[in-house]
Amino acid sequence: MKPGPRNAITDVPGIAVGNAEDEGIRTGVTVVLPAERAVASVDARGGGTGTREIELLDPAATVEQVDAIVLSGGSAFGLDAAGGVMSWLAGQRRGFRVGEAVVPIVPTAILFDLSNGGDKSAFQNTDGTGQPYRLLAQRAAEVAGAEFRLGNAGAGFGATAGALKGGLGTASSIVEGGATIGAIAAVNAGGSAVIPGSGAFWAWPFERDGEFGSVAPPSSPPEELSFDFAGPESATAGANTTLAVVATDATLTKSQAKRVAVMAQAGFARALRPVHTPFDGDIVFAVSTGRRALSDDANIAVAQLGLFAADCVARAIARAVYEAETLGALEAYRDRFGEGKG
């Protein structure tokens, strides 16, 4: 499992990422932007999802390709982010063509970051002014293609992960045969990414090149496997979520992309405990840029891609928490478990 040169989803040819944040509100938006329209599907497992346009990603639905995928903070307010990206894409005449009309297809998922101590007064304006997500999404689309930060960035800017600061993470792998697969994750999980009583990540067996600190697990099993939420305010439906996008340059049909998304969900279980709770809106999108043909045995190739996708998701989740920085009362992993503290 060799990472790509950036160890990022942008190692996949044809995939760009853009992020934008509002530091005052403590929120942000991440846009995954294919260079061309891309086949996509989705798998949703959490009990408190917030989404837009994911029904059309079902293999039985008519539309085969998407123009972007948006991950946003802000809970339901964050669904406005899709409109910002749609406007940006429409200005470039990118989208699903119906006669003379061009309709950008922008599936979107949101996470809850409304209790992180930021200034949320904009959400109380009765005239609708001041809502940040359309503008943030446009900014994120405009900068897509540049190198991007991890941790306190994009949709992960105001996120939490159990009792620690959450964030944005990414990872990639070069698959046998030459295909590339990568993942990006905005981690706002109800569960913990860290083994109780240690600074080791649940995802430690999948780490590559010290990407999240190379902290070994305890020599004996934890005495107590706690239900590690940040506090009672976290344990409400929709108040936590991990959002991930998996991308590959391998050519996939919509149903094959769905299977990769299903398999990639295993990465959540490898990296977080508990996972897929009634309080989380966990979702994995899968995107294919279609630049590399599958091997002759398509089912084996899809199974291999799904395996690597799950590993990349687990690594991206751990990196998101490892790279995060303390924000207000939200303590970062490295401030709690840094050198001399683990």
VENCOR-V8277 format. One record per residue. N is the residue number from 1. RES is the residue in one small letter. PHI is phi in degrees with one decimal (none if undefined). OMEGA is omega in degrees with one decimal (* if undefined). Layout:
n->N res->RES phi->PHI omega->OMEGA
n->N res->RES phi->PHI omega->OMEGA
//
This chain:
n->1 res->m phi->none omega->-177.5
n->2 res->k phi->-90.6 omega->176.7
n->3 res->p phi->-65.2 omega->172.3
n->4 res->g phi->-71.2 omega->-174.0
n->5 res->p phi->-61.5 omega->178.5
n->6 res->r phi->-100.0 omega->-170.6
n->7 res->n phi->51.7 omega->-174.8
n->8 res->a phi->-146.5 omega->177.5
n->9 res->i phi->-59.3 omega->179.4
n->10 res->t phi->-74.7 omega->168.0
n->11 res->d phi->-68.6 omega->177.4
n->12 res->v phi->-74.2 omega->-179.3
n->13 res->p phi->-56.9 omega->178.8
n->14 res->g phi->93.4 omega->180.0
n->15 res->i phi->-113.9 omega->174.0
n->16 res->a phi->-121.8 omega->178.2
n->17 res->v phi->-130.6 omega->173.5
n->18 res->g phi->-129.2 omega->179.0
n->19 res->n phi->-128.4 omega->172.0
n->20 res->a phi->-147.0 omega->-176.5
n->21 res->e phi->-134.4 omega->168.3
n->22 res->d phi->-119.2 omega->-174.0
n->23 res->e phi->-68.2 omega->179.1
n->24 res->g phi->-68.9 omega->178.9
n->25 res->i phi->-78.2 omega->-175.7
n->26 res->r phi->63.5 omega->-178.6
n->27 res->t phi->-154.7 omega->179.5
n->28 res->g phi->-170.9 omega->-176.7
n->29 res->v phi->-135.9 omega->173.7
n->30 res->t phi->-120.2 omega->178.1
n->31 res->v phi->-118.0 omega->172.1
n->32 res->v phi->-99.2 omega->-168.3
n->33 res->l phi->-122.5 omega->173.8
n->34 res->p phi->-68.9 omega->177.7
n->35 res->a phi->-65.4 omega->176.8
n->36 res->e phi->-134.7 omega->178.9
n->37 res->r phi->-55.2 omega->-170.9
n->38 res->a phi->-130.1 omega->173.4
n->39 res->v phi->-65.4 omega->-178.1
n->40 res->a phi->-151.1 omega->171.7
n->41 res->s phi->-147.9 omega->-172.1
n->42 res->v phi->-153.1 omega->171.1
n->43 res->d phi->-136.0 omega->-178.1
n->44 res->a phi->-113.1 omega->-176.6
n->45 res->r phi->-124.1 omega->-175.9
n->46 res->g phi->-70.8 omega->-178.5
n->47 res->g phi->-90.9 omega->-176.9
n->48 res->g phi->-137.7 omega->-175.3
n->49 res->t phi->-74.2 omega->170.9
n->50 res->g phi->-132.4 omega->-169.3
n->51 res->t phi->-144.3 omega->173.3
n->52 res->r phi->-142.9 omega->174.1
n->53 res->e phi->64.6 omega->178.0
n->54 res->i phi->-86.4 omega->179.1
n->55 res->e phi->-61.2 omega->-178.0
n->56 res->l phi->-72.9 omega->176.3
n->57 res->l phi->-84.5 omega->174.3
n->58 res->d phi->-62.5 omega->-179.3
n->59 res->p phi->-56.1 omega->179.5
n->60 res->a phi->-81.9 omega->-178.1
n->61 res->a phi->-79.4 omega->-169.8
n->62 res->t phi->-74.4 omega->-174.9
n->63 res->v phi->-69.2 omega->-174.1
n->64 res->e phi->-92.8 omega->-169.1
n->65 res->q phi->-130.4 omega->178.1
n->66 res->v phi->-120.8 omega->179.8
n->67 res->d phi->-106.0 omega->176.9
n->68 res->a phi->-168.1 omega->170.3
n->69 res->i phi->-128.0 omega->-176.1
n->70 res->v phi->-116.4 omega->170.1
n->71 res->l phi->-114.8 omega->-173.1
n->72 res->s phi->-139.5 omega->165.1
n->73 res->g phi->-77.1 omega->172.8
n->74 res->g phi->95.5 omega->-175.3
n->75 res->s phi->53.3 omega->-175.0
n->76 res->a phi->-62.0 omega->175.5
n->77 res->f phi->-59.2 omega->-176.6
n->78 res->g phi->-68.1 omega->177.1
n->79 res->l phi->-64.0 omega->174.4
n->80 res->d phi->-60.9 omega->-177.8
n->81 res->a phi->-58.4 omega->180.0
n->82 res->a phi->-58.3 omega->180.0
n->83 res->g phi->-63.1 omega->178.1
n->84 res->g phi->-64.4 omega->179.1
n->85 res->v phi->-70.6 omega->176.4
n->86 res->m phi->-59.3 omega->179.3
n->87 res->s phi->-62.3 omega->179.8
n->88 res->w phi->-63.7 omega->179.4
n->89 res->l phi->-66.6 omega->-179.9
n->90 res->a phi->-61.0 omega->177.5
n->91 res->g phi->-63.4 omega->177.5
n->92 res->q phi->-102.9 omega->-180.0
n->93 res->r phi->57.7 omega->177.6
n->94 res->r phi->-107.6 omega->179.0
n->95 res->g phi->159.6 omega->178.6
n->96 res->f phi->-78.8 omega->-174.3
n->97 res->r phi->-92.2 omega->175.7
n->98 res->v phi->-129.8 omega->-173.0
n->99 res->g phi->64.4 omega->178.5
n->100 res->e phi->-85.1 omega->-177.0
n->101 res->a phi->-82.6 omega->174.6
n->102 res->v phi->-124.9 omega->-176.9
n->103 res->v phi->-116.4 omega->176.5
n->104 res->p phi->-64.4 omega->178.6
n->105 res->i phi->-103.5 omega->-170.2
n->106 res->v phi->-133.3 omega->174.4
n->107 res->p phi->-60.5 omega->-172.1
n->108 res->t phi->-139.4 omega->173.5
n->109 res->a phi->-136.7 omega->-174.4
n->110 res->i phi->-123.8 omega->173.1
n->111 res->l phi->-125.0 omega->-176.5
n->112 res->f phi->-94.7 omega->175.8
n->113 res->d phi->-133.0 omega->-174.4
n->114 res->l phi->-88.3 omega->-177.7
n->115 res->s phi->-118.4 omega->-174.4
n->116 res->n phi->-99.4 omega->175.8
n->117 res->g phi->92.2 omega->177.7
n->118 res->g phi->-73.3 omega->179.0
n->119 res->d phi->-79.6 omega->-177.1
n->120 res->k phi->-100.7 omega->-176.1
n->121 res->s phi->-63.0 omega->-179.9
n->122 res->a phi->-59.5 omega->-177.5
n->123 res->f phi->-74.5 omega->-177.3
n->124 res->q phi->-95.6 omega->-179.3
n->125 res->n phi->-67.5 omega->-174.9
n->126 res->t phi->-71.7 omega->179.7
n->127 res->d phi->-90.1 omega->177.5
n->128 res->g phi->83.7 omega->179.0
n->129 res->t phi->-74.1 omega->176.7
n->130 res->g phi->87.7 omega->177.3
n->131 res->q phi->-66.3 omega->-166.6
n->132 res->p phi->-88.5 omega->-160.3
n->133 res->y phi->-74.7 omega->177.0
n->134 res->r phi->-61.7 omega->-179.9
n->135 res->l phi->-66.6 omega->177.9
n->136 res->l phi->-59.0 omega->-179.0
n->137 res->a phi->-65.5 omega->176.8
n->138 res->q phi->-62.4 omega->178.0
n->139 res->r phi->-62.4 omega->179.9
n->140 res->a phi->-63.1 omega->178.7
n->141 res->a phi->-63.9 omega->-178.0
n->142 res->e phi->-64.8 omega->-177.5
n->143 res->v phi->-97.2 omega->-179.9
n->144 res->a phi->-58.4 omega->-177.9
n->145 res->g phi->111.8 omega->175.4
n->146 res->a phi->-79.7 omega->172.6
n->147 res->e phi->-61.6 omega->-177.1
n->148 res->f phi->-127.0 omega->-179.9
n->149 res->r phi->-80.2 omega->173.6
n->150 res->l phi->-109.3 omega->179.5
n->151 res->g phi->76.8 omega->-177.7
n->152 res->n phi->-77.9 omega->-176.3
n->153 res->a phi->-150.7 omega->175.0
n->154 res->g phi->51.3 omega->-177.9
n->155 res->a phi->-63.9 omega->179.1
n->156 res->g phi->-89.4 omega->-172.3
n->157 res->f phi->-58.0 omega->-176.9
n->158 res->g phi->-105.4 omega->-171.3
n->159 res->a phi->-83.4 omega->173.1
n->160 res->t phi->-123.3 omega->177.7
n->161 res->a phi->-139.1 omega->-171.6
n->162 res->g phi->62.2 omega->-179.6
n->163 res->a phi->-94.2 omega->-177.5
n->164 res->l phi->-117.4 omega->173.0
n->165 res->k phi->-66.7 omega->174.3
n->166 res->g phi->-89.6 omega->-179.1
n->167 res->g phi->174.5 omega->-178.8
n->168 res->l phi->-110.4 omega->179.6
n->169 res->g phi->-135.0 omega->179.5
n->170 res->t phi->-151.7 omega->177.6
n->171 res->a phi->-163.6 omega->177.8
n->172 res->s phi->-146.1 omega->176.0
n->173 res->s phi->-146.9 omega->170.8
n->174 res->i phi->-95.4 omega->-175.0
n->175 res->v phi->-88.0 omega->175.5
n->176 res->e phi->-53.5 omega->-174.8
n->177 res->g phi->103.8 omega->171.7
n->178 res->g phi->106.6 omega->178.5
n->179 res->a phi->-68.0 omega->176.5
n->180 res->t phi->-113.8 omega->173.3
n->181 res->i phi->-132.9 omega->-179.5
n->182 res->g phi->-142.6 omega->179.6
n->183 res->a phi->-138.3 omega->169.8
n->184 res->i phi->-130.9 omega->-175.9
n->185 res->a phi->-137.2 omega->169.9
n->186 res->a phi->-102.4 omega->-167.1
n->187 res->v phi->-104.3 omega->177.9
n->188 res->n phi->-131.0 omega->-165.8
n->189 res->a phi->-74.1 omega->169.2
n->190 res->g phi->-69.0 omega->-179.1
n->191 res->g phi->-83.9 omega->-176.6
n->192 res->s phi->-98.5 omega->173.6
n->193 res->a phi->-89.7 omega->-171.7
n->194 res->v phi->-117.5 omega->177.6
n->195 res->i phi->-66.6 omega->-178.3
n->196 res->p phi->-53.8 omega->177.5
n->197 res->g phi->79.0 omega->-178.0
n->198 res->s phi->-151.2 omega->172.5
n->199 res->g phi->-102.4 omega->-179.1
n->200 res->a phi->-83.8 omega->176.7
n->201 res->f phi->-82.2 omega->173.0
n->202 res->w phi->-56.3 omega->-176.9
n->203 res->a phi->-84.6 omega->-172.0
n->204 res->w phi->-55.4 omega->-177.8
n->205 res->p phi->-65.7 omega->-173.7
n->206 res->f phi->-102.1 omega->-177.0
n->207 res->e phi->-64.3 omega->176.5
n->208 res->r phi->-129.0 omega->172.2
n->209 res->d phi->56.1 omega->175.5
n->210 res->g phi->63.8 omega->-171.1
n->211 res->e phi->-67.7 omega->172.5
n->212 res->f phi->-134.3 omega->165.7
n->213 res->g phi->98.0 omega->178.2
n->214 res->s phi->53.9 omega->178.5
n->215 res->v phi->-89.2 omega->-178.1
n->216 res->a phi->-73.3 omega->178.2
n->217 res->p phi->-71.7 omega->177.4
n->218 res->p phi->-58.9 omega->-179.6
n->219 res->s phi->-71.0 omega->175.2
n->220 res->s phi->-131.9 omega->-178.3
n->221 res->p phi->-59.5 omega->177.2
n->222 res->p phi->-57.6 omega->178.4
n->223 res->e phi->-66.1 omega->-179.6
n->224 res->e phi->-137.0 omega->174.5
n->225 res->l phi->-95.8 omega->-169.9
n->226 res->s phi->-77.9 omega->174.2
n->227 res->f phi->-91.8 omega->-160.5
n->228 res->d phi->-90.6 omega->173.1
n->229 res->f phi->-93.4 omega->-179.9
n->230 res->a phi->-67.3 omega->-178.7
n->231 res->g phi->168.7 omega->-176.9
n->232 res->p phi->-57.7 omega->-178.5
n->233 res->e phi->-66.7 omega->179.3
n->234 res->s phi->-79.4 omega->-171.7
n->235 res->a phi->-88.6 omega->173.6
n->236 res->t phi->-132.3 omega->-174.6
n->237 res->a phi->-56.0 omega->177.8
n->238 res->g phi->83.5 omega->-176.0
n->239 res->a phi->-85.3 omega->179.1
n->240 res->n phi->-142.2 omega->-179.5
n->241 res->t phi->-171.3 omega->163.7
n->242 res->t phi->-115.3 omega->-179.6
n->243 res->l phi->-114.8 omega->180.0
n->244 res->a phi->-137.3 omega->170.4
n->245 res->v phi->-123.8 omega->174.1
n->246 res->v phi->-109.3 omega->179.9
n->247 res->a phi->-131.6 omega->176.7
n->248 res->t phi->-145.6 omega->173.1
n->249 res->d phi->-88.1 omega->175.6
n->250 res->a phi->-66.4 omega->-179.2
n->251 res->t phi->-78.4 omega->-179.3
n->252 res->l phi->-124.3 omega->166.3
n->253 res->t phi->-77.4 omega->178.9
n->254 res->k phi->-63.1 omega->179.6
n->255 res->s phi->-69.6 omega->176.1
n->256 res->q phi->-67.7 omega->175.5
n->257 res->a phi->-62.4 omega->176.5
n->258 res->k phi->-60.2 omega->-179.3
n->259 res->r phi->-64.9 omega->176.7
n->260 res->v phi->-63.0 omega->178.1
n->261 res->a phi->-63.2 omega->178.5
n->262 res->v phi->-60.7 omega->-179.3
n->263 res->m phi->-65.8 omega->-178.8
n->264 res->a phi->-64.8 omega->178.0
n->265 res->q phi->-60.6 omega->176.7
n->266 res->a phi->-59.9 omega->177.8
n->267 res->g phi->-62.8 omega->175.9
n->268 res->f phi->-62.2 omega->-177.9
n->269 res->a phi->-68.5 omega->177.8
n->270 res->r phi->-77.1 omega->-171.0
n->271 res->a phi->-115.7 omega->-173.5
n->272 res->l phi->-136.9 omega->175.9
n->273 res->r phi->-146.9 omega->-8.9
n->274 res->p phi->-74.1 omega->-177.1
n->275 res->v phi->-139.0 omega->179.3
n->276 res->h phi->56.5 omega->-177.2
n->277 res->t phi->-78.6 omega->173.3
n->278 res->p phi->-61.8 omega->-175.0
n->279 res->f phi->-95.2 omega->-175.3
n->280 res->d phi->-104.9 omega->176.2
n->281 res->g phi->-110.7 omega->-169.9
n->282 res->d phi->-59.1 omega->-177.7
n->283 res->i phi->-144.2 omega->169.3
n->284 res->v phi->-123.6 omega->168.9
n->285 res->f phi->-95.5 omega->173.8
n->286 res->a phi->-123.7 omega->-175.0
n->287 res->v phi->-128.7 omega->176.2
n->288 res->s phi->-121.1 omega->176.4
n->289 res->t phi->-83.5 omega->170.9
n->290 res->g phi->67.4 omega->-177.9
n->291 res->r phi->-97.4 omega->-177.9
n->292 res->r phi->-137.8 omega->-178.2
n->293 res->a phi->-69.1 omega->172.6
n->294 res->l phi->-70.5 omega->173.9
n->295 res->s phi->-67.7 omega->-176.7
n->296 res->d phi->-59.9 omega->178.1
n->297 res->d phi->-93.2 omega->-172.6
n->298 res->a phi->-63.3 omega->-177.5
n->299 res->n phi->-65.3 omega->177.0
n->300 res->i phi->-65.4 omega->-179.7
n->301 res->a phi->-63.1 omega->179.1
n->302 res->v phi->-65.6 omega->177.7
n->303 res->a phi->-61.3 omega->178.8
n->304 res->q phi->-65.5 omega->178.4
n->305 res->l phi->-61.3 omega->179.3
n->306 res->g phi->-63.5 omega->177.7
n->307 res->l phi->-60.2 omega->-179.2
n->308 res->f phi->-68.1 omega->177.4
n->309 res->a phi->-61.7 omega->179.2
n->310 res->a phi->-62.7 omega->177.6
n->311 res->d phi->-62.6 omega->179.5
n->312 res->c phi->-63.4 omega->178.0
n->313 res->v phi->-62.3 omega->178.9
n->314 res->a phi->-59.6 omega->179.5
n->315 res->r phi->-65.9 omega->179.4
n->316 res->a phi->-63.1 omega->178.7
n->317 res->i phi->-63.7 omega->179.7
n->318 res->a phi->-63.0 omega->178.9
n->319 res->r phi->-63.4 omega->179.3
n->320 res->a phi->-59.3 omega->-179.7
n->321 res->v phi->-74.8 omega->-179.1
n->322 res->y phi->-62.9 omega->-175.7
n->323 res->e phi->-85.2 omega->-177.1
n->324 res->a phi->-67.1 omega->177.4
n->325 res->e phi->-117.2 omega->178.4
n->326 res->t phi->-55.1 omega->-179.9
n->327 res->l phi->-134.7 omega->-176.0
n->328 res->g phi->60.3 omega->-179.5
n->329 res->a phi->-83.4 omega->-178.1
n->330 res->l phi->-87.1 omega->-174.3
n->331 res->e phi->-80.4 omega->179.7
n->332 res->a phi->-81.1 omega->178.2
n->333 res->y phi->-53.2 omega->-173.9
n->334 res->r phi->-72.3 omega->172.8
n->335 res->d phi->-76.1 omega->177.9
n->336 res->r phi->-88.9 omega->-172.6
n->337 res->f phi->-118.6 omega->179.8
n->338 res->g phi->-65.8 omega->-175.8
n->339 res->e phi->-52.3 omega->178.9
n->340 res->g phi->85.2 omega->-177.0
n->341 res->k phi->-115.3 omega->-174.6
n->342 res->g phi->-76.8 omega->*
//
